[in-house]
Amino acid sequence: MPMIDSVIITCALTGAGDTVGRSPHVPVTPEQIARSAVEAAEAGAAVVHIHVRDPETGAPARDPRLYREVVERVKETGTDVVINLTAGMGGDLVIDPEHPLTHLPGTDLVSGLDRLPHVEDLLPDICTLDCGSLNFGDGSNLYVSTPDMLRTGAKRIQELGVRPELEIFDTGQLWFAKQLLAEGLLDDPTVFQLCMGIPWGAPAEPGVLQSMVNMLPEGAQWASFALGRMQMPWVAQSILLGGNVRVGLEDNLYLSRGVKATNGQLVERAVQITELLGANVATPDEARQRLGLKPRA
């Protein structure tokens, strides 16, 4: 797949990981998340990917009121940016390894439809759809997204007229996403996010990414990211293989060794890499056109 002329940069602002205590720049409150979204957009991100957190504790949350406040705050600024809301919360299962039918603290597991109330409420440009289950890191943490859940969720997202970003953590998940397309539960253009280096999904290895790119359906729009120190090398890797990119504090806290980053700084670095490779940075309107989104209201 040839390198594209115009690269869409997504900034994943805060995520759901245990990162709040590891960097003062990870946004927590709706005000902080919205401010960080504006900062990322001004730095060159066409898309912002939004999780929310408990404003008091910093723990991951899925309260629709928090999503509404973030989105309203971003829109009140007049900032032109594509809104991408996670719909992956509610898939966490922590089991007792000695008594696996017993779930432990940290479990937040709900149905496919119960992961979507904020999407139904806000009708964002994009929401994510995590396309399979995964052993999530070491220990006994599982992310659960079964074929039945995915079919139900994909159908509802399609009914709402929201574009799903298909989060792919391994090759089997890409295989199943193509099955959803074959069943008519996804509309063209399909939008894929190839998520690399998350234990224990697809490793951040160029050959693996190339293999996944080779599996994509014809006409798909795609991006990829990798965690930690691989974030910026993966910007180049994705562009060279013809894709878009994602950076942000959800996936990496550092600008360089020992130097904590802001979302804006990570986007600025991605812009530099993009331009040094001879590509342009896509505007939000260009991203909307390529991703099959409605024009800005």
C-alpha positions as CSV (number, residue, x, y, z in Angstrom):
1,M,0.0,0.0,0.0
2,P,1.7,3.3,-1.1
3,M,2.3,6.1,1.3
4,I,-0.6,8.6,1.4
5,D,-0.2,12.3,0.7
6,S,-2.2,13.5,3.7
7,V,-1.9,11.9,7.1
8,I,-4.7,12.1,9.7
9,I,-3.3,12.5,13.2
10,T,-5.4,11.3,16.1
11,C,-4.5,12.3,19.7
12,A,-5.7,9.8,22.4
13,L,-5.9,12.2,25.3
14,T,-6.1,10.3,28.6
15,G,-7.1,6.6,28.2
16,A,-8.1,4.4,31.0
17,G,-4.7,3.2,32.2
18,D,-3.2,3.7,35.6
19,T,-1.2,6.7,34.5
20,V,-2.5,9.7,36.5
21,G,0.0,9.3,39.2
22,R,2.9,8.8,36.7
23,S,2.6,12.2,34.9
24,P,1.2,15.6,35.9
25,H,0.1,16.1,32.3
26,V,-2.5,13.3,32.1
27,P,-5.9,15.1,32.1
28,V,-8.5,14.0,34.6
29,T,-11.4,16.4,34.9
30,P,-13.7,17.2,32.0
31,E,-12.3,20.7,31.9
32,Q,-8.7,19.3,31.7
33,I,-9.6,16.8,29.1
34,A,-11.4,19.4,27.0
35,R,-8.5,21.8,27.3
36,S,-6.1,19.0,26.2
37,A,-8.3,18.3,23.2
38,V,-8.1,21.9,22.1
39,E,-4.3,21.9,22.7
40,A,-3.9,18.8,20.5
41,A,-6.1,20.2,17.8
42,E,-4.1,23.4,17.7
43,A,-0.9,21.4,17.4
44,G,-2.2,19.6,14.3
45,A,-4.5,16.7,15.4
46,A,-7.5,16.3,13.2
47,V,-9.2,13.8,15.6
48,V,-9.2,13.6,19.4
49,H,-10.0,10.2,21.0
50,I,-11.7,10.7,24.4
51,H,-12.0,8.7,27.5
52,V,-13.3,10.1,30.8
53,R,-12.1,9.7,34.4
54,D,-13.6,10.1,37.8
55,P,-12.7,13.8,38.6
56,E,-12.0,13.0,42.2
57,T,-9.9,9.8,41.9
58,G,-8.6,9.8,38.3
59,A,-10.0,6.2,37.9
60,P,-11.4,5.3,34.5
61,A,-15.2,6.0,34.2
62,R,-18.0,5.7,31.7
63,D,-20.5,8.2,33.1
64,P,-22.4,9.8,30.2
65,R,-22.5,13.1,32.0
66,L,-18.7,13.3,32.0
67,Y,-18.6,12.6,28.3
68,R,-21.2,15.3,27.7
69,E,-19.3,17.9,29.7
70,V,-16.1,17.2,27.8
71,V,-17.7,17.4,24.4
72,E,-19.7,20.5,25.2
73,R,-16.6,22.2,26.5
74,V,-14.7,21.4,23.4
75,K,-17.5,22.7,21.2
76,E,-17.9,25.9,23.2
77,T,-14.4,26.8,22.2
78,G,-15.2,26.7,18.5
79,T,-12.3,24.4,17.9
80,D,-12.6,22.4,14.7
81,V,-11.7,18.8,15.5
82,V,-13.3,15.4,14.9
83,I,-14.7,13.9,18.1
84,N,-13.9,10.2,18.7
85,L,-15.4,8.7,21.9
86,T,-14.3,5.4,23.3
87,A,-17.0,2.8,23.6
88,G,-14.7,0.2,25.0
89,M,-15.4,0.8,28.7
90,G,-17.4,-1.9,30.4
91,G,-15.4,-4.9,29.1
92,D,-13.0,-5.5,32.0
93,L,-13.1,-8.8,33.8
94,V,-10.6,-9.7,36.6
95,I,-11.0,-13.3,37.7
96,D,-9.7,-15.1,40.8
97,P,-7.2,-17.6,39.2
98,E,-8.1,-20.2,41.9
99,H,-11.8,-19.7,41.5
100,P,-12.3,-18.4,38.0
101,L,-16.1,-18.0,38.2
102,T,-15.4,-15.4,40.9
103,H,-14.6,-11.9,39.7
104,L,-12.4,-9.6,41.6
105,P,-12.3,-5.8,42.2
106,G,-11.5,-4.0,38.9
107,T,-14.2,-5.9,37.1
108,D,-16.5,-3.6,35.0
109,L,-18.3,-5.9,32.6
110,V,-21.6,-5.0,30.9
111,S,-23.4,-5.9,27.7
112,G,-22.5,-4.5,24.3
113,L,-25.5,-2.1,24.3
114,D,-24.7,-0.9,27.9
115,R,-21.3,0.4,26.6
116,L,-23.1,2.8,24.3
117,P,-25.4,5.2,26.2
118,H,-23.0,8.2,25.8
119,V,-22.8,7.4,22.1
120,E,-26.6,7.4,21.8
121,D,-26.7,10.7,23.8
122,L,-24.0,12.6,22.0
123,L,-23.9,11.1,18.5
124,P,-20.1,11.8,18.0
125,D,-18.4,11.7,14.7
126,I,-16.7,8.4,15.6
127,C,-16.9,5.8,18.4
128,T,-14.6,2.9,19.0
129,L,-15.6,-0.8,18.7
130,D,-13.0,-3.2,20.3
131,C,-13.2,-6.2,18.0
132,G,-12.5,-9.1,20.3
133,S,-11.5,-10.4,23.7
134,L,-7.9,-10.3,25.0
135,N,-5.6,-11.4,27.8
136,F,-4.9,-7.9,29.0
137,G,-1.5,-7.8,30.5
138,D,-0.1,-10.2,33.0
139,G,-2.2,-11.6,35.8
140,S,-5.8,-12.4,35.5
141,N,-7.2,-9.4,33.6
142,L,-9.3,-10.0,30.6
143,Y,-10.9,-7.7,28.1
144,V,-14.2,-9.2,27.0
145,S,-15.9,-8.4,23.7
146,T,-17.6,-11.5,22.3
147,P,-18.9,-12.0,18.7
148,D,-22.5,-11.7,20.0
149,M,-21.6,-8.4,21.8
150,L,-19.9,-7.1,18.8
151,R,-22.7,-7.9,16.4
152,T,-25.2,-6.2,18.8
153,G,-22.9,-3.1,19.3
154,A,-22.1,-2.8,15.6
155,K,-25.8,-2.9,14.6
156,R,-26.7,-0.2,17.1
157,I,-23.8,2.1,16.1
158,Q,-24.9,1.6,12.5
159,E,-28.5,2.6,13.4
160,L,-27.2,5.7,15.1
161,G,-25.3,6.8,12.0
162,V,-22.0,7.0,13.9
163,R,-18.8,5.8,12.3
164,P,-17.2,3.0,14.2
165,E,-13.4,2.9,14.5
166,L,-12.6,-0.8,14.7
167,E,-10.0,-1.3,17.4
168,I,-7.8,-4.3,16.3
169,F,-5.5,-5.9,18.9
170,D,-4.6,-9.1,17.0
171,T,-5.1,-10.7,13.6
172,G,-8.1,-12.8,14.7
173,Q,-9.9,-9.6,15.6
174,L,-9.3,-8.2,12.1
175,W,-10.6,-11.4,10.7
176,F,-13.8,-11.0,12.7
177,A,-14.2,-7.3,11.8
178,K,-14.2,-8.4,8.1
179,Q,-17.0,-10.8,9.0
180,L,-19.0,-8.0,10.4
181,L,-18.5,-6.2,7.1
182,A,-19.6,-9.2,5.2
183,E,-22.8,-9.5,7.3
184,G,-23.7,-5.9,6.5
185,L,-23.1,-4.6,10.1
186,L,-20.4,-2.1,8.9
187,D,-20.7,0.6,6.3
188,D,-18.0,1.8,3.9
189,P,-15.5,3.3,4.4
190,T,-14.4,1.0,7.2
191,V,-12.1,2.7,9.6
192,F,-9.5,0.5,11.4
193,Q,-7.1,1.3,14.3
194,L,-4.3,-1.3,14.5
195,C,-3.2,-1.4,18.1
196,M,0.3,-2.8,18.6
197,G,2.4,-3.7,21.5
198,I,-0.4,-4.2,24.1
199,P,0.4,-7.3,26.1
200,W,-0.8,-9.8,24.9
201,G,-2.0,-8.8,21.5
202,A,-0.1,-8.1,18.4
203,P,3.5,-7.2,19.0
204,A,4.9,-3.9,17.8
205,E,6.9,-5.5,15.0
206,P,7.0,-4.1,11.4
207,G,6.3,-7.5,9.8
208,V,3.2,-8.0,11.9
209,L,1.9,-4.6,11.0
210,Q,2.5,-5.3,7.3
211,S,0.7,-8.6,7.6
212,M,-2.3,-6.9,9.2
213,V,-2.3,-4.2,6.6
214,N,-2.4,-6.9,3.9
215,M,-5.5,-8.3,5.6
216,L,-7.5,-5.0,5.4
217,P,-10.6,-4.9,3.2
218,E,-10.3,-2.9,0.0
219,G,-10.9,0.8,0.5
220,A,-10.4,0.7,4.3
221,Q,-9.0,3.7,6.1
222,W,-6.6,2.8,8.8
223,A,-4.2,4.0,11.4
224,S,-1.8,2.3,13.8
225,F,-0.1,3.1,17.1
226,A,2.3,1.4,19.5
227,L,3.0,2.0,23.2
228,G,5.7,3.8,25.1
229,R,9.0,4.4,23.4
230,M,7.7,2.9,20.2
231,Q,5.1,5.6,19.7
232,M,7.1,7.9,17.5
233,P,8.9,5.2,15.5
234,W,5.4,3.8,14.8
235,V,4.3,7.2,13.4
236,A,6.9,6.7,10.7
237,Q,6.2,3.0,10.4
238,S,2.4,3.6,9.8
239,I,3.0,6.4,7.3
240,L,5.5,4.4,5.3
241,L,3.0,1.6,5.0
242,G,0.2,4.0,3.8
243,G,-1.6,4.6,7.0
244,N,-2.6,7.4,9.4
245,V,-1.3,7.8,13.0
246,R,-2.2,8.1,16.6
247,V,-0.2,9.6,19.4
248,G,-1.2,10.9,22.9
249,L,-0.9,10.3,26.6
250,E,-3.2,7.3,26.5
251,D,-0.3,5.3,24.9
252,N,2.9,7.1,26.0
253,L,3.9,9.6,28.7
254,Y,7.3,10.7,27.4
255,L,8.7,13.1,24.7
256,S,12.1,11.7,25.3
257,R,13.9,9.7,28.0
258,G,13.0,11.2,31.3
259,V,11.0,14.1,29.8
260,K,7.3,14.0,30.4
261,A,5.2,15.1,27.5
262,T,1.9,16.9,27.0
263,N,-0.6,15.9,24.4
264,G,0.2,19.0,22.4
265,Q,3.9,18.2,22.4
266,L,3.3,14.6,21.2
267,V,1.1,15.9,18.3
268,E,3.8,18.5,17.4
269,R,6.4,15.7,17.2
270,A,4.0,13.6,15.0
271,V,3.6,16.6,12.7
272,Q,7.3,16.9,12.4
273,I,7.8,13.3,11.5
274,T,4.9,13.4,9.0
275,E,6.4,16.4,7.2
276,L,9.9,15.1,7.2
277,L,8.6,12.0,5.4
278,G,7.2,14.3,2.7
279,A,3.5,14.0,3.7
280,N,1.0,16.7,4.6
281,V,-1.0,16.8,7.8
282,A,-4.7,16.4,7.2
283,T,-7.1,19.0,8.3
284,P,-10.3,18.1,10.2
285,D,-12.3,18.6,7.0
286,E,-10.0,16.4,5.0
287,A,-10.3,13.7,7.7
288,R,-14.1,14.0,7.6
289,Q,-14.2,13.5,3.9
290,R,-11.8,10.5,3.9
291,L,-13.5,8.8,6.9
292,G,-17.0,9.3,5.5
293,L,-18.2,11.6,8.2
294,K,-20.8,14.3,8.0
295,P,-19.5,17.8,7.4
296,R,-18.9,20.0,10.4
297,A,-22.2,21.3,11.9
